[in-house]
Amino acid sequence: MASLIPCPHCGQRPREEFTVKGAALVRPAADAGRNAWLDYVYLRDNPRGRYDEHWHHTSGCRRWLVVTRDTATHEIEGARDTAARTETVE
């Protein structure tokens, strides 16, 4: 069975309807050094455990969500609309 993501707008939906963006990154200033740009473009955190990621419901409501997922087990704990920072759907 496919992993289900609890979209706050569409209900439980299969993971295949979503596109993962990952964590929000802070873009370096235009005059930042080479190392800052290399880090921004190529390096990503790889946390173990509970993690909030941005996901786009591309085949559904087309809204951006914050999905809380355990990176070790891939278990989805909940999801919320990016505009509603406190509401979590489980």
Rosetta blueprint (number, residue, H / E / L):
1 M L
2 A L
3 S L
4 L E
5 I E
6 P E
7 C E
8 P L
9 H L
10 C L
11 G E
12 Q E
13 R E
14 P E
15 R H
16 E H
17 E H
18 F L
19 T E
20 V E
21 K E
22 G E
23 A L
24 A L
25 L L
26 V L
27 R L
28 P L
29 A L
30 A L
31 D L
32 A L
33 G L
34 R H
35 N H
36 A H
37 W H
38 L H
39 D H
40 Y H
41 V H
42 Y H
43 L L
44 R L
45 D L
46 N L
47 P L
48 R L
49 G L
50 R E
51 Y E
52 D E
53 E E
54 H E
55 W E
56 H E
57 H L
58 T L
59 S L
60 G L
61 C L
62 R L
63 R L
64 W E
65 L E
66 V E
67 V E
68 T E
69 R E
70 D E
71 T L
72 A L
73 T L
74 H L
75 E L
76 I E
77 E E
78 G E
79 A E
80 R E
81 D E
82 T L
83 A L
84 A L
85 R L
86 T L
87 E L
88 T L
89 V E
90 E L
